[in-house]
């Protein structure tokens, strides 16, 4: 997460910044060296120079893979602003992948959950959002698209349970999701106070704040199914936490006047 967050617009990471921010986060130089060695061995980065004067350069595949999933982040903020109202439609994906393709089957299950789906029963998942393009992409990538059935309904029932809010509460772990956002808010508030303070912050201090917020934001957002606000309790912890994060990113970008900071400053500030 640290290396990814410090990636600059030109696809490079300055080793001096990496060591400085890692130190501020309580990491040792040895941890950083081992991380760099592993990333280079995996072919994710190339390494030029030595020590703190070195430069890490991301490969093209790495740049694509570690870019924040802007579509989902943008959609979350649209929901918060009331710009993505729920139309009452449930989106379902069913699959029957044979045992011979167990690896692809397990990967598809993981992908459906990652995309915000909840299991209704074996091989049948549901989402409250229009996830069809993403499910199709994953199924094609795994070579099992011909085994997947996609459908929609506005009349979903599980046993006697059919009221949408009750169904959402039953199918998704909303309290666990909310707890992650409470943690994100607890991290963001004191950093927002530091960024609001006119006192100067050094480049490593700004980068450290960015990494801390990005790490908690990722921890909260990745497992969030982004349920429509109509299906969530009010007030919703995610809305409050994202508002705090939005203000932090705006201030981080304002302080990055020369645009030399990592591209995460621009990406998140633009979206939020």
C-alpha positions in Angstrom: 0.0 0.0 0.0 2.8 2.4 0.9 4.7 1.9 -2.4 1.4 2.1 -4.4 0.4 5.3 -2.7 3.7 7.0 -3.5 3.5 6.3 -7.2 4.0 9.5 -9.1 2.4 10.6 -12.4 5.4 9.3 -14.4 5.1 5.8 -12.9 8.1 6.2 -10.6 8.6 6.0 -6.8 11.4 8.0 -5.2 13.2 5.7 -2.8 14.2 8.6 -0.5 10.5 9.5 0.0 9.7 5.8 0.5 12.2 5.4 3.3 11.1 8.7 4.9 7.4 7.9 4.9 8.0 4.3 6.0 10.0 5.6 9.0 7.2 8.0 9.9 4.9 5.0 9.9 7.1 2.9 12.1 8.7 0.7 9.5 12.3 -0.2 9.4 14.7 0.4 6.5 15.1 -3.4 6.4 11.4 -3.8 5.8 11.6 -1.3 2.9 14.6 -3.0 1.4 12.9 -6.4 1.5 9.7 -5.0 0.0 11.6 -3.4 -2.9 13.6 -6.6 -3.5 10.3 -8.7 -3.6 8.6 -6.2 -6.0 11.5 -6.2 -8.3 11.8 -10.1 -8.2 8.1 -10.3 -9.1 8.6 -8.0 -12.1 6.2 -5.3 -10.7 9.0 -2.7 -10.6 12.4 -2.1 -12.0 15.1 -0.6 -9.8 17.6 2.1 -10.8 20.3 3.4 -8.4 21.2 2.5 -4.8 19.8 3.2 -1.4 17.8 6.4 -0.8 18.9 7.8 -4.2 17.3 4.9 -6.1 14.3 5.1 -8.3 11.6 2.5 -8.6 9.8 2.4 -12.0 6.4 0.5 -12.2 5.8 -1.7 -15.2 2.8 -1.1 -17.4 0.9 -4.0 -15.8 1.6 -2.7 -12.4 0.3 0.8 -13.2 -3.0 -0.7 -14.4 -3.3 -3.1 -11.5 -2.7 -0.7 -8.6 -4.7 2.2 -9.9 -7.6 2.9 -7.5 -10.9 1.5 -8.7 -12.2 5.0 -9.6 -15.5 3.8 -11.0 -16.6 2.4 -7.6 -15.2 5.3 -5.6 -17.0 7.8 -7.8 -20.2 5.8 -7.5 -20.0 5.8 -3.7 -19.8 9.6 -3.7 -22.7 9.8 -6.2 -24.8 7.8 -3.8 -23.8 10.1 -0.9 -24.9 13.1 -2.9 -28.3 11.5 -3.8 -27.3 11.2 -7.5 -27.7 7.4 -7.8 -31.2 6.6 -6.5 -32.2 2.9 -6.3 -34.8 1.8 -8.8 -35.9 -1.2 -6.7 -34.2 -3.7 -9.0 -32.2 -6.7 -7.7 -29.4 -8.0 -10.0 -28.7 -11.7 -9.8 -25.9 -13.9 -11.1 -26.2 -17.7 -11.1 -23.5 -20.2 -12.2 -22.8 -23.9 -12.4 -19.1 -24.5 -13.0 -18.0 -28.2 -12.9 -15.5 -29.6 -10.5 -12.9 -29.9 -13.2 -12.8 -26.0 -13.3 -12.8 -25.6 -9.5 -10.1 -22.9 -9.6 -12.2 -20.7 -11.9 -15.3 -21.5 -9.9 -13.7 -20.4 -6.6 -12.2 -17.3 -8.3 -15.7 -16.4 -9.7 -17.2 -16.7 -6.2 -14.6 -14.4 -4.8 -15.1 -11.9 -7.6 -18.9 -11.8 -7.1 -18.4 -11.0 -3.4 -15.7 -8.4 -4.2 -18.2 -6.8 -6.6 -20.7 -6.4 -3.8 -22.7 -9.6 -4.2 -24.3 -11.7 -1.4 -24.9 -15.4 -1.6 -28.5 -16.4 -1.7 -27.8 -20.1 -2.0 -25.1 -22.3 -3.7 -24.2 -20.7 -7.1 -26.7 -17.8 -6.8 -25.6 -14.3 -5.8 -27.5 -11.0 -5.6 -26.5 -7.3 -5.8 -28.5 -4.2 -5.4 -26.5 -2.5 -8.1 -26.2 -3.0 -11.9 -23.1 -5.2 -11.8 -23.6 -7.0 -15.1 -20.7 -5.5 -17.1 -18.3 -6.3 -14.2 -19.6 -9.8 -13.7 -19.3 -10.5 -17.5 -15.7 -9.2 -17.6 -14.7 -11.5 -14.7 -16.5 -14.5 -16.1 -14.9 -14.0 -19.5 -11.5 -13.5 -18.0 -11.9 -16.8 -16.1 -13.2 -18.7 -19.1 -16.6 -19.6 -17.6 -19.0 -17.0 -19.2 -21.0 -19.7 -20.8 -21.7 -21.1 -17.4 -23.2 -17.8 -16.0 -26.8 -16.7 -16.0 -27.6 -13.0 -15.4 -31.1 -11.8 -14.5 -33.0 -9.1 -12.7 -36.1 -8.9 -10.5 -38.0 -6.5 -8.4 -39.7 -9.2 -6.4 -37.0 -10.9 -4.4 -38.1 -13.1 -1.4 -36.1 -15.2 1.0 -38.5 -17.4 2.9 -41.1 -15.0 4.2 -38.6 -12.1 4.0 -39.3 -9.7 1.0 -39.1 -6.1 2.4 -36.0 -4.6 0.7 -34.5 -3.0 3.8 -34.9 -6.2 5.8 -33.4 -8.3 3.0 -30.4 -6.0 2.8 -29.9 -6.3 6.6 -30.2 -10.1 6.3 -27.9 -10.6 3.3 -25.0 -8.1 4.0 -23.0 -7.6 7.3 -23.9 -3.9 7.7 -22.6 -3.5 11.2 -19.2 -4.9 10.2 -19.1 -2.5 7.2 -20.1 0.4 9.4 -17.4 -0.4 11.9 -14.7 -0.1 9.2 -16.0 3.3 8.3 -16.0 4.4 12.0 -12.4 3.4 12.1 -11.8 5.4 8.9 -13.5 8.4 10.4 -11.3 8.1 13.5 -8.2 8.1 11.4 -9.4 11.0 9.1 -10.5 13.5 11.8 -7.1 14.2 13.4 -5.4 14.3 10.0 -8.0 16.8 8.8 -7.3 19.0 11.8 -3.6 19.0 10.9 -4.3 19.8 7.3 -6.7 22.6 8.3 -4.0 24.1 10.5 -2.1 26.8 8.5 1.2 25.5 10.0 3.5 24.2 7.3 3.8 20.5 6.8 6.9 18.9 5.2 6.6 16.7 2.1 7.2 13.5 4.1 4.5 14.6 6.6 2.0 15.2 3.8 2.9 11.9 2.2 2.5 10.1 5.5 -1.0 11.5 6.0 -1.9 10.5 2.5 -0.8 6.9 3.0 -2.5 6.6 6.4 -5.8 7.8 4.9 -5.5 5.8 1.7 -4.8 2.6 3.7 -7.9 3.0 5.9 -10.0 4.2 2.9 -9.1 1.0 1.0 -9.8 -1.1 4.1 -13.3 0.3 4.4 -14.2 0.6 0.7 -13.0 -2.7 -0.7 -15.5 -5.0 1.2 -18.3 -2.4 0.9 -21.1 -3.6 -1.4 -22.1 0.0 -1.9 -25.8 -0.7 -1.0 -28.1 2.1 -2.1 -28.8 4.6 0.7 -32.5 3.6 0.5 -31.5 0.2 2.0 -29.2 1.5 4.7 -29.7 2.9 8.2 -29.6 6.7 8.5 -27.3 8.3 9.2 -24.9 5.9 7.5 -21.3 5.7 8.7 -19.9 5.5 5.2 -21.3 8.8 4.2 -19.8 10.7 7.1 -16.4 9.0 6.7 -16.2 9.6 3.0 -17.0 13.3 3.6 -14.0 13.6 6.0 -11.8 11.8 3.5 -13.0 14.1 0.7 -12.0 17.2 2.7 -8.6 15.6 3.5 -7.8 14.9 -0.2 -8.9 18.4 -1.2 -6.5 20.0 1.3 -3.7 17.6 0.4 -4.0 18.6 -3.2 -4.0 22.3 -2.3 -0.8 21.9 -0.4 0.8 20.0 -3.4 1.1 23.3 -5.3 3.8 22.2 -7.7 2.0 19.0 -8.6 5.1 16.9 -7.6 3.2 14.7 -5.1 2.1 11.2 -5.9 -0.8 10.8 -8.4 -3.0 9.5 -5.6 -3.4 13.2 -4.6 -4.9 14.0 -8.0 -6.9 10.8 -8.5 -8.8 11.0 -5.2 -9.1 14.7 -5.1 -10.7 14.8 -8.6 -13.2 12.0 -7.7 -14.2 13.1 -4.3 
